[in-house]
Amino acid sequence: MVVAPELLGKLLVHAPPDGEVTAVRIVEVEAYRGSTDPASHAFRGPTPRNRTMFGLPGGLYVYFTYGMHWCANVVCELPGDAGAVLLRAGEPVLGVERMQARRPAARRVRELASGPARLCQALGIDGTLDGTDLRAGPVWLRDDGVAPPVAPVVTPRIGITRATAERWRWVVPGSLHASRPARAVSP
């Protein structure tokens, strides 16, 4: 729970060796707590699909969902104790034209990375990047001095069917790039 809101405002950069650099500023995240969280991929223990979640913090956990979309998470717990933060949305800041080529259905820039699958598609993140060390690349988390919001909007997680009441979704207030409008809910 500590790492998730701290990721808001950070840059997620993908610099493939043979391609154009693209980057988004993270505007929306959700936390998943491993074996204590029924909505987490790690709830029932390690599998070939989720093994990255049980690895070193700072790893990139990339998984395939609904038979068509990639989603990316930042691993946040110590090895063996799974926990990750889903990167739900980002504001494009570098390589917008490349993102538009990857996501031709997006009508506006704010739609390029406004959801976990859209974010991965816009940045060219797929399963080959699962396990990437976010300090070594080719996908990096960067702090360019933009502080996380002092009072992010906090809501229950979305797009899940278990543990839906947990208020583990954080959004930059007023962001037009979030996957869904974010309004704080009463405790």
NORFEN-V168315 format. One record per backbone hydrogen bond with DSSP energy under -0.5 kcal/mol. NH is the residue of the N-H (numbers start at 0). CO is the residue of the C=O. If there is no record, write none. Layout:
# NORFEN-V168315
nh = [NH/NH]
co = [CO/CO]
This chain:
# NORFEN-V168315
nh = [4/5/6/6/7/7/8/9/10/11/12/12/13/14/14/18/21/22/23/24/25/25/26/27/28/29/30/31/35/36/37/39/42/44/50/52/53/53/54/57/58/59/60/60/61/62/64/67/68/70/72/73/74/74/75/76/79/80/81/82/83/84/85/85/86/87/87/88/89/90/91/92/93/98/99/100/101/102/103/105/110/111/113/114/118/119/120/121/122/123/123/124/125/128/129/130/131/133/133/135/136/136/139/140/141/143/146/151/152/154/156/165/167/168/169/170/171/174/177/182/184]
co = [0/1/2/3/3/4/25/6/141/23/10/139/21/12/137/15/13/93/11/90/9/23/88/88/169/85/167/83/32/33/35/36/39/41/46/49/49/50/51/74/55/131/58/72/59/70/68/64/64/62/60/84/58/72/82/82/53/77/79/52/31/73/29/83/71/27/85/27/112/24/89/22/22/94/95/96/97/98/100/102/107/108/110/112/114/115/116/117/118/119/120/119/123/125/126/59/128/57/131/132/132/138/12/133/10/141/144/148/170/168/165/162/165/154/28/152/26/171/174/180/153]
